[in-house]
Amino acid sequence: MGLWRKARRLGAAVLAATTLGAAGLLPAAAIAAPATSPSPFAIRGVIEGYYGLSWTLPETKAVLAFMGAHGMNTFVYAPKFDPYQRNQWQDLYPAAQLRTIAAMVAAARRDHVRFVYSLSPGLSIVYSSPADRAAVEAKFAQLRSIGVHDFMLSFDDVSYNLKWPADQRIYHGSISLAQVALTNAIYAAEIRVDPSFQLMFTPTDYWGAQPGIYFTHISRLNPAIDIIWTGPGVVSPTITAANAEAIARLIGRPPLIWYNYPVNDWTVPQPEFNNPATMQPQDMFLGPVRGLAPNLGPHVRGVLSNPMLEPYASEVPLATLADYLNHPATYNPVASWRAAIAAVAGPLAGPFTVFARALSPYPEILPVNRWYWTTTDATVDGGEAQVLAAYARNPATLGRLPAMATLRATFSAWVADAPALSRLPNPALSAEIAPWVAWMPREGTYGLEALGLLRDLAAGNSAAAAAARARVQADAAALAKAPVQFGGHLGSFLTRVAALS
């Protein structure tokens, strides 16, 4: 059994005492009042929008309970590998799967969380087809029968080219005109049937704020429809009020932020990406939310976080997002992060803090203005850079360099604290983080051996340095084959140290 599957089994065991919901389908019912909060953000929540294995029912119920306890009021069900949500969007759910979603809806109601169902028909829909529009309405009607009144139509990650000749002719080759016509028609039809109906829209252009015909067209969506936007980039470590105002001018309303943190599906190696059962992200992101402006609230409809494939580990960054959303003007990321760690790790907060700090990302910019995260505390990468620079200037100063002592303490903690992480209060969390914990002591040892090589080189001990160099070269080769990223740019550090003379 893979570690990911083991985590799911343990999660189910931890929640075995939780009632899984009524056996039959739920009647249509209004969602209870949302979780209360002094927040300036009307919509605060989570969108299960990643590529990967959908969360199990117990995992989803745990997330919903967490959300309700933290003042989050909206959950969007949008897992890309639910076949009835995307690839087979036009097919109604079989009874067993519908009962599972009904149990989610019931749990959301108990936790005062609005349940939103996202449908992604863009891969195959004929926008101009009455039959396909009817299929969307039939799907919504089925879900309304179990108590869903809030929906999202999602057209992210689809081709900009209209696939069908009829659509090309009717919409003059414009995907945006086709999407607007369909979405407005669906909204008009559904609001007549269900006065409680609400709709969100995820566009194909969902990031950036460059004026163009796509944004001009989608500004014609019914004003009651919220429009999703991920920020200046697909992954946006910084979103300001000015950013939000820029896109609002283009789409004719404040955006609803789809916040791509701490999602880690994009770190899955490409060969594994289309097999959800074996997908193993290389990265885990456990740092606090940073970079959302304290004055963002009045300029957006809200923020929905796209979480990691690992629901229990996601609670750490999600707790900090909840703190930000509830009190953006006074949000303290470090204090919030420490409280979040204490909540999940209890008496093992110390070792978990060491682990989570090593997986606290900071932003870097890749080509085409797409922001991404790098994978470790900036102080580790910064310390490694300081050590290399000091050696280049004068190797004799290394012994007095604070960065050497800091790195030695950090690498030693990676070795010493890893064993405790298999004994966290929630065994499912221990199982989720196990792939990274497995490399934590190894990378700590590798880092210590690199520092030892630097010490031997600085002291002119050629025999010891030769032996240490061989170890560091072997360490770098082993690290290059690691299935996960733990120590950030440690591999580069090892390689550079091994090349010194």
Summary of the structure (lengths in Angstrom):
residues: 501
radius of gyration: 24.7
end to end distance: 45.7
largest distance: 83.1
contacts: 1713
relative contact order: 0.10
helix: 51%
strand: 10%
